[in-house]
Amino acid sequence: VYKQGSNEQFWVQEATSRRLIEKLLDEYYKDDDYEEIFFLSYNYWITKEDLFAALLEIFNSVPKTQDNIPEDWVLRRRQKILFILIVWIGRERNTLRNNQIFSEKLNTFVSKCQTLCEQEQKLLKKFENVWEEGLGESHSLNTSGNIIFTPDPTPSTESNEPSFVSILKDLTSTVPVNIDAPVTQDFLIDPDHLARQLTLLDHALFREIRVNECFEKRWSEPQAGFFNMTRHFNLINRWVQTEILSDTTPKGRADIISYFISTSSRCLAHNNYNTALAIYTGLTALSISRLERSWEKLGKRAQKIFKEISDLFSMNFNYKAYKEKLHTVQTGPVIPYIGLLAKYLFAIEENNPLRFENNLISFEKLRMLYGIAKQIRGYQKGSYSFNKDEVWISRLRTLNPVQSEELFENRSLEMEPKRKTV
């Protein structure tokens, strides 16, 4: 079953497993994404051993001579299968080599394969080399020259117990004062400096997300880039609350709130929507939003910026304002809100069946998942040219904020008890 795609092309929407495999070999089928979608998602509907066996069956069953099939078509088809095997082995060599059954079948194929021409011999040799040695360092998924450093996924060991202690005040003296920046009374540093360091951290985490995490619910696995980025999001959320509640006066808390509002705004200026929202969710947490005496001392400018951020991240119409803003970004790297991407992936998985009663597989579902993966890949392009502040990065990588909602609530009530109603 086909559906019309872009440029009046027709894409596979539903098919049997056999037809999906054969489409890999169809030289007249025009779909630039088909091969990548196939190899990212074949585990949904076929085992590695069965896929290899199906490809070998087609390879060996192609007639060498037949009146109605040109000889060059036979050769092209066989060469296409060898090329597909090279690509597949190159992508998953380590996993496939650990599969004993697969390894035995592959070694048998190589030892018994009868090539029909010199080009086949070259492809078979290339296939053997990839199987034995891999594709080499030049095919690494990392981009050379990009800032790659991953925040420690384990909790900080600097402090045995999280406490309501500020690190911002300790770090203030390490950053040059920007006299032109809007600053608060206690934090004579540019909030943009913190925004840049947080952006470098989040961008490094974002670049670690692999496209295959968008399939088979891998985004929820502890080793996934999605998981690490979500953990970092929650860490920033709780750090914001910890910093605000570390101050014992309404004016001091208002200054910290204002500082984080400015930091969130600067993150937005750098297309870092993920950290901007992490800060915002910390500011709107119940333990912070209920601090009326603190919010009353917030300046008008900070109130205006906070309203703009609130409107941007409004959940109305499924984050409509945020999505419209994201679509207007034309240049530079982008760090989208990772939670919404995970939500989309979950919705696609849960709301779209993979198989139908007629034994057809929904390739359209797999294409939808790939659509999210393609978005992520697009956002990952480019890098930030900010200078990395080693002192700040070190502290931000080892944040140890309060984790307990109960502690946040109790501290908030301690700072500002509920007002008596008459």
C-alpha positions, 0 to 999 in steps of 0.5 A: 500500500502506497501513500503520496509523499512530497514532490508527488512521489509515492511512499510505502505505507503498509507492506508485508515483511518480504515486500519491505525487504524487496523494496531495498532492492528496487532501483526504481523506487525513489525514497531517500529515507527508506534505507535508513528507516528500514535499518533503524526499525527492522527489529520491530518486525523481523530478527537479524537472522531472518533478515540475513536469511531473506537477503541471501535467499534473494541473492542466490535465487536470482537467475543467472540467465533468463530470456525475459530478465537482462543479465545486467539487471541480475548483476545489479541486483546481486551487487545491490544486496552485497552493498546492503550487507556492507551498510548493515554490517557497518552499522551494527558490526559489534552487535552482529559479531556477538550473535553466534548464529548470525556469525556462523551464517555469515561465515558460511555465506562468505566461504561458499559465495560464487561471484559472477564478475569482478565488481562482485568480487570487490564488493565481497572483499569489502564485505569481509573487511568490514566484518573483520575490521569495521568501518574505521574512525572516519565513520564516527558519529561524533563531529570533529571540532565540536565541544564534547563533554558529558556531565557526570550522570551520577550524583555529586559527591562534594556534599554528603547531603543536599542542603539549601546552600547557594553556589551562585554567591560563591561563584560570583567573584570568578566572573568579570562584571558586565556593567551593561547587563541587567543585574540584581543587587546581590549578583553583579554578574551577567546572567548571560554568562550562566546561560552560556555555560548551561547551554554548552552543557545541555548542547553536549548532552543533546549531541549525545542523543542517537537517532536509534533512540527514537525507536523501540522506546530506547529513549527511556533506557538509562544509558540513552541520551534522552534519559541523561538530558531529562535528568539534567533538566530535572537537576536544573529545575531543583537547583533553581528551587534550592538557590531561591530557598537558600535565602532567608529574606523576601528581597534576597529571594526576589533577587535570585528569582529575577536572576534566574528569569534573566538567565532563562531569557538569555537561554532563549536568546541562544536557542536553548529552549530546554534549559530555559524551560528547566529554569522556568519550571523551577520558578513555577514549582509550588514551593517557589510560586507560593512565595508571595512576599518574595514575588511582590518585590520583583521589579517590573522589568523582571515581571514583564520578561517572566510573562513573556516566558510564561506565554512562550511555554504555555501548554495551551494547544499542546505548546502551540506558542513554543512550537511556532517559535521553534519553527521560526529559528533559521540559524545557529544550533538549537536545543529543543525541549526534550520532554516534548520530543519524548512525548511525541515518540511515546504518542506515536508508539502507543496510538499507531498499531504496527501490524494489521490483520492482513499481516501488513506492517505499518511502515508509516508508523516507522516513518513517523518515528523517523520524522522525529529522529530527523528533526533531532538530527537537524537541530544537532547541526552546528556548535556554539562558539562560547568560551568554556568557563572551567570553574563554572562548568565544574560546579554545574557538572556536580550540582547537588540540589535538594531532591525531596519535594517534601523538603522544598515544601517545608522550607518554603513554609518556613520562609513564608508561612501561610497568611492567616485568612480573616 
